[in-house]
Amino acid sequence: MAIDQKPSETSPVQQIKALQVQLKQAQDTAQLFEAVIDVLRKDYGVRIAKKPLGKSSN
C-alpha cells in the first residue's frame, strides 16, 4: 500500500496482497528467531523457557 493511499482507497485484492506480504515477513522473522534460539541451545547450552500463558508481564 502506497503511503499516500488511505486504507479505504485500496481494493480488497490490494489489501489481501498487502496482508500476504506482511504475513510472509512475519513468518520469515519468526523463522529467523527460531533459528537463533536453536543455535543458542545447541552451541551455547542456553535454556530458554516460554512465558506461561495467562500471566501478565505487569
Sequence and secondary structure as in RCSB ss.txt:
>XXXX:A:sequence
MAIDQKPSETSPVQQIKALQVQLKQAQDTAQLFEAVIDVLRKDYGVRIAKKPLGKSSN
>XXXX:A:secstr
  TTS GGGS HHHHHHHHHHHHHHHHHHHHHHHHHHHHHHHHH        TT    
